[in-house]
Amino acid sequence: MKTTQKRSKVLALTAAAVLAGCSLPVLAAGSASATDCLRSVGTVLNLVADNQHIGVFYQGFDQCNKTAYAELHFDSSKASSDVTSTDPYTDNWIQIADRVPSGPRLKNSVLPSGDLYWDAGSVPVEQPDEEIFDASTSFYYWTGSHIAYCYAVTGWKYADGSPQGAHANCQDV
């Protein structure tokens, strides 16, 4: 199983548990699984279009590999299939980026319809005492009666482990 798939499955369960209000067990140091290295950081954002919950978006941190990443998990493959990419609504993407203009940035614009999650990939967190990363996504969504533009961003400051703003909105086009 690819690292991205492992990461996504672990964090999808984490996001679902957080949304359900469940507490999660704290793992002891030295746990056997590589997925124990993964955690979400910052705010887990709910995406709602036309009063329909369509998914969650968050930034994650791989503590073992010292990388940051962004993922969007749709509630269903139907929700993902309702993302539209017909002209002029073609600017769909997800990215993870250091706030420093010359810092690492990775943007993914190849987002298959019907996939349960989108992944921006991973970028290194080389100086965790200084870096602030933003995870963001933007896409057009068919609500069943009209198109909505959805945008979400969540930031995390690695120096002190604090959230640096979060916002999610889907509005009619």
URFEN-V458517 format. One record per residue. N is the residue number from 0. PHI is phi as a letter, one per 40 degrees, with the letter a starting at -180 (999 if undefined). NEAR is the number of other C-alpha atoms within 12 Angstrom. D_CENTER is the distance of its C-alpha to the mean C-alpha in whole Angstrom. Layout:
# URFEN-V458517
[[N & PHI & NEAR & D_CENTER] [N & PHI & NEAR & D_CENTER]]
This chain:
# URFEN-V458517
[[0 & 999 & 9 & 20] [1 & c & 9 & 18] [2 & d & 18 & 16] [3 & c & 24 & 12] [4 & c & 19 & 14] [5 & c & 19 & 15] [6 & d & 37 & 11] [7 & c & 38 & 10] [8 & c & 24 & 13] [9 & c & 26 & 13] [10 & c & 38 & 10] [11 & c & 34 & 10] [12 & c & 24 & 13] [13 & c & 30 & 12] [14 & c & 36 & 10] [15 & c & 27 & 13] [16 & c & 18 & 16] [17 & c & 22 & 14] [18 & c & 23 & 14] [19 & c & 12 & 18] [20 & g & 10 & 19] [21 & c & 12 & 20] [22 & c & 13 & 20] [23 & b & 16 & 19] [24 & c & 10 & 22] [25 & c & 10 & 22] [26 & c & 15 & 22] [27 & c & 10 & 25] [28 & d & 12 & 26] [29 & g & 11 & 27] [30 & c & 13 & 25] [31 & c & 10 & 25] [32 & c & 15 & 22] [33 & c & 19 & 20] [34 & c & 28 & 17] [35 & c & 25 & 18] [36 & c & 28 & 17] [37 & c & 32 & 13] [38 & a & 36 & 12] [39 & c & 39 & 9] [40 & b & 38 & 10] [41 & g & 33 & 10] [42 & c & 32 & 10] [43 & c & 38 & 8] [44 & b & 39 & 8] [45 & c & 33 & 11] [46 & b & 36 & 11] [47 & b & 29 & 15] [48 & b & 31 & 17] [49 & f & 22 & 21] [50 & g & 15 & 21] [51 & b & 20 & 19] [52 & c & 25 & 15] [53 & b & 33 & 13] [54 & i & 36 & 10] [55 & b & 44 & 7] [56 & b & 53 & 4] [57 & a & 50 & 4] [58 & b & 52 & 5] [59 & b & 46 & 7] [60 & b & 39 & 11] [61 & c & 31 & 13] [62 & c & 23 & 17] [63 & c & 19 & 19] [64 & c & 20 & 18] [65 & f & 21 & 17] [66 & b & 35 & 14] [67 & b & 46 & 10] [68 & a & 49 & 7] [69 & b & 50 & 4] [70 & a & 48 & 3] [71 & b & 49 & 4] [72 & b & 39 & 7] [73 & c & 35 & 10] [74 & c & 28 & 13] [75 & a & 21 & 16] [76 & c & 19 & 17] [77 & c & 21 & 19] [78 & d & 30 & 16] [79 & c & 32 & 14] [80 & c & 25 & 18] [81 & c & 31 & 18] [82 & c & 38 & 16] [83 & b & 31 & 19] [84 & b & 25 & 20] [85 & c & 16 & 23] [86 & d & 9 & 25] [87 & c & 13 & 25] [88 & c & 20 & 21] [89 & b & 18 & 20] [90 & c & 24 & 17] [91 & b & 32 & 14] [92 & a & 33 & 11] [93 & a & 38 & 8] [94 & a & 40 & 8] [95 & b & 42 & 9] [96 & a & 36 & 12] [97 & c & 34 & 15] [98 & c & 23 & 17] [99 & c & 15 & 20] [100 & d & 12 & 21] [101 & c & 9 & 22] [102 & c & 20 & 19] [103 & c & 26 & 17] [104 & a & 29 & 14] [105 & b & 27 & 13] [106 & b & 29 & 12] [107 & b & 28 & 12] [108 & b & 21 & 14] [109 & c & 19 & 15] [110 & b & 30 & 13] [111 & c & 20 & 15] [112 & c & 25 & 16] [113 & g & 19 & 17] [114 & c & 23 & 14] [115 & c & 29 & 12] [116 & a & 35 & 9] [117 & b & 41 & 8] [118 & b & 41 & 7] [119 & c & 37 & 8] [120 & g & 35 & 10] [121 & b & 32 & 11] [122 & b & 30 & 13] [123 & c & 27 & 16] [124 & b & 33 & 17] [125 & c & 20 & 20] [126 & b & 19 & 22] [127 & d & 21 & 20] [128 & c & 15 & 22] [129 & b & 18 & 22] [130 & c & 31 & 18] [131 & b & 36 & 16] [132 & b & 48 & 12] [133 & b & 45 & 10] [134 & b & 51 & 7] [135 & a & 45 & 7] [136 & a & 43 & 8] [137 & a & 36 & 11] [138 & a & 41 & 13] [139 & b & 35 & 16] [140 & b & 41 & 17] [141 & c & 30 & 20] [142 & c & 28 & 21] [143 & h & 18 & 24] [144 & b & 12 & 26] [145 & a & 18 & 25] [146 & c & 24 & 22] [147 & b & 29 & 19] [148 & c & 31 & 17] [149 & b & 40 & 13] [150 & a & 33 & 12] [151 & a & 38 & 9] [152 & a & 36 & 9] [153 & a & 41 & 9] [154 & b & 38 & 11] [155 & a & 39 & 12] [156 & c & 28 & 16] [157 & c & 30 & 17] [158 & d & 17 & 21] [159 & b & 15 & 21] [160 & g & 20 & 18] [161 & b & 19 & 17] [162 & c & 25 & 14] [163 & b & 24 & 15] [164 & g & 23 & 14] [165 & a & 27 & 12] [166 & a & 28 & 12] [167 & b & 30 & 12] [168 & a & 29 & 14] [169 & b & 31 & 16] [170 & b & 23 & 19] [171 & c & 20 & 22] [172 & c & 18 & 23]]
